[in-house]
C-alpha cells in the first residue's frame, strides 16, 4: 500500500518568512496529492491540491510542486502570517475509484511575531 | 450546500453502552468515509463506502459497525468500546472518481470511560 513520509515534524518561522514542507510517497499509481490544514480542535481543511499531470500549482501565498520521477511533493507558503500556524498534512491517493487517502505524519507550523 | 455535518460534536460513553455517530452531506458525493484521529496524529482510515456499498474496511474491530442508509447519510454504530477508542471521529465525502478531494466534517470527539 501507499506510504507517505513528511518532513519536518515541526517548523517555526518568523512572520513574513517562507515555509516549506516536504513529502515523499511510495506508490507510483498515486495521482492526486492534496494538502490539508488542521487548526487545534478543528477539522482538516483542504488548502491546495495537485494532480500528477501538473508540476506546480499556486494559489495566492500557497504553492505546491510535484516531482513524479522522484515521488516528491512540497508545500510552499510565502509571507507567512500568525494565522498560518496550524498542523499541515500532505496526502496521496489514486482517483480512479473511491480509495484511501493516505496522510503524512503532519507538520506543526508555528509563525512567530 | 458544501458541508459535511456530523452529530453529536461530543460523546462520552461507558464501555457497555451502545451509541451511534451520524454524518450527512448534500453535495451529491457518492463516496463517504470514516476516519479516526488520535491526538497529534494524522487521520487513519476506517471505512469507505462507494455508491452506498462498503468497499474498504481497514481491519476495524467489530465493535465499530458502519451503515450507509442512503447516498446522503453515513452512520457509525458503537458497542462495547474500549478507552483506547477515545479519539476524534471524522466523516468525509468525495466524488467517487476524479476526486476534488475530501470534504471533512467537524468530527465527533468521543471519550470512552
Interface residues (C-beta under 8 A of the other chain):
Chain A: X32 X34 X36 X42 X43 X44 X45 X46 X49 X89 X93 X95 X96 X97 X98 X99 X100 X101 X103 X104 X105 X106
Chain B: X30 X31 X33 X40 X41 X42 X43 X45 X48 X49 X50 X55 X56 X58 X90 X94 X96 X97 X98 X99 X100 X101 X102 X103 X104 X105 X106 X107
